[in-house]
């Protein structure tokens, strides 16, 4: 099925079923986290500490449901591909895989989880649209005996495990690059995004670094570009009109960063540079452009996160709990200096 068709169907119906081909713990600095290299796609939490209640070693994986923020974002399309591939690898072609786009709508995501429960999926992989708001739906899934794995961002309600990038670290890496390049002095804007935990943590990490430099001024940090290219274009166009002197931009993800770069091109502005998060192919291409203003991105590993989510869920299905309920993947920074060696997703 064509990727664009997947996104369209997901947006219209909130659910894409069967074969789909084709972004935590409250503190990401907690001592219980297990750091996993961002380039390792199948490094599962194989160390187990206890058997889960009500499961047996003979349990067979029958179905996996994945509800994700936005299938118009290539990051989440890759995650959907990885969820399906991991499920099929474990359970064969008979495993039912459902991938749904919530469009960051809590009510829609709640309905999707209810559909997963009704469809007798064993594992629900959850990219929460609202960490706290999704709690009742997670609790209902748990009461129904489902295994719930949060991925890319945290979720309340008693999820069995959380697998995500160390988003605080991603924000720190990006904004340390900004501070170093500006030599601790200048005007910075933050192109923000949906108020999900991963985004909040990236902004927190960024602000933590920038606060160390009294001559670095954050001109704006509350404009929500919705994590999209169109949103980045819209927000950055407004920011360029409002602030005539901008030295650097921190975008909470690469799609919004690429949109911000497009706004700069339309305004014929090259007096600042952009740093994003994701390591998306389009950002890699933009960074490799020696004439472009996209300067850096802190990487994520969507394929690795999604693969581990299914594998950890299957371990729990077979009575094996991970030694830590939170698994953090360590980001790295891609810049114009090392982009030529980066393979991307």
Secondary structure, DSSP 8 states (H G I E B T S, - for coil): --HHHHHHHHHHHS-B-S-------S-TT-TT-EEEETT-SS-----B----TT--TT----EEEEEES-TTSHHHHHHHHHHHHHHHHHH-TT-EEEEEE-TT-HHHHHHHHHHHHHTT-SEEEE--SSTTTTHHHHHHHHHTT-EEEEESS--TTT-SEEEEE-HHHHHHHHHHHHHHHTTT-EEEEEEE----HHHHHHHHHHHHHHTT-TTEEEEEEEEE-TTSHHHHHHHHHHHHHH-S---EEEESSHHHHHHHHHHHHHTT--SSEEEEEE--HHHHHHHH-TT-SEEEEEE--HHHHHHHHHHHHHHHHTT--BSSSEEEEE--EEETTTGGG----
